[in-house]
Amino acid sequence: MLDNTLSELETAIRDLLQRNQRLTARTQELEQALLAARDENDTLQLSLLEQEEHGASTRQRVEGLLALLSAQSVEQAVAADAEQRHAASVE
């Protein structure tokens, strides 16, 4: 009976050691995947920041162009009004 119990104990210990090895290997795989995911996350965050900066720069340029167009439209309206007044005074 003691031999039978010792044999069962040895089998259980071997099984546990094998399971521990599999779990250790899986843990290492998961740690590597986590590191890769963190690296990808960092890369994506940097890319997002660059895109936001580029978007802000583009927005500023577009706003500047709109301001320029708006100012030019006002100048043209003033010039047209002056021409109409001049034409009306000549008649």
Secondary structure, 3 states (H helix, E strand, C coil): CHHHHHHHHHHHHHHHHHHHHHHHHHHHHHHHHHHHHHHHHHHHHHHHHHHHHHHHHHHHHHHHHHHHHHHHHHHHHHHHHHHHHHHHHHC
